[in-house]
Amino acid sequence: MIKEFKEFALKGNLIDMAVAFVMGAAFTKFSTSFIEDLIMPFVAKISSGADFSNSYISLSDAVPSGLAIADAKKLGPVFAWGNFITVGINFLIVAFVMFLVVKAINKLKKAEAAAAPAAPPAQEVLLTEIRDLLKK
């Protein structure tokens, strides 16, 4: 049973997936900073400084309007439509960046594949020569 577990744990796909998970976790902070610190200020500028993240509709009389979303949620239920829009924009930006990354990687892979086809092994060349001689 230990041998089977060792074979399972050391499979290439499992290790690749673990590396991808760790890289994804590290990429999360990077992408969050990219979106919040570089992209969202431009979105706010384009939308005349509107900050969607604190936009909500109160679903209770206990929640007065004009509070920050975190404070409003403490007082009662709110329909946080602005936060949803912000998360949606973040998702679209991350999806687009990931599309560009995958596209660049695929382009590099195609360039490597087209660079130089490998010569056939010596044994295969020898067998081809033998086949050609037998045909004569």
Stockholm file with secondary structure:
# STOCKHOLM 1.0

chainA/1-136         MIKEFKEFALKGNLIDMAVAFVMGAAFTKFSTSFIEDLIMPFVAKISSGADFSNSYISLSDAVPSGLAIADAKKLGPVFAWGNFITVGINFLIVAFVMFLVVKAINKLKKAEAAAAPAAPPAQEVLLTEIRDLLKK
#=GR chainA/1-136 SS CHHHHHHHHTCHHHHHHHHHHHHHHHHHHHHHHIIIIIIHHHHHHHTTTCCGGGCCEESSTTSCTTSCHHHHHHHSCEECHHHHHHHHHHHHHHHHHHHHHHHHHHHHHHHHHHHCCCCCCHHHHHHHHHHHHHHC
#=GC SS_cons         CHHHHHHHHTCHHHHHHHHHHHHHHHHHHHHHHIIIIIIHHHHHHHTTTCCGGGCCEESSTTSCTTSCHHHHHHHSCEECHHHHHHHHHHHHHHHHHHHHHHHHHHHHHHHHHHHCCCCCCHHHHHHHHHHHHHHC
//
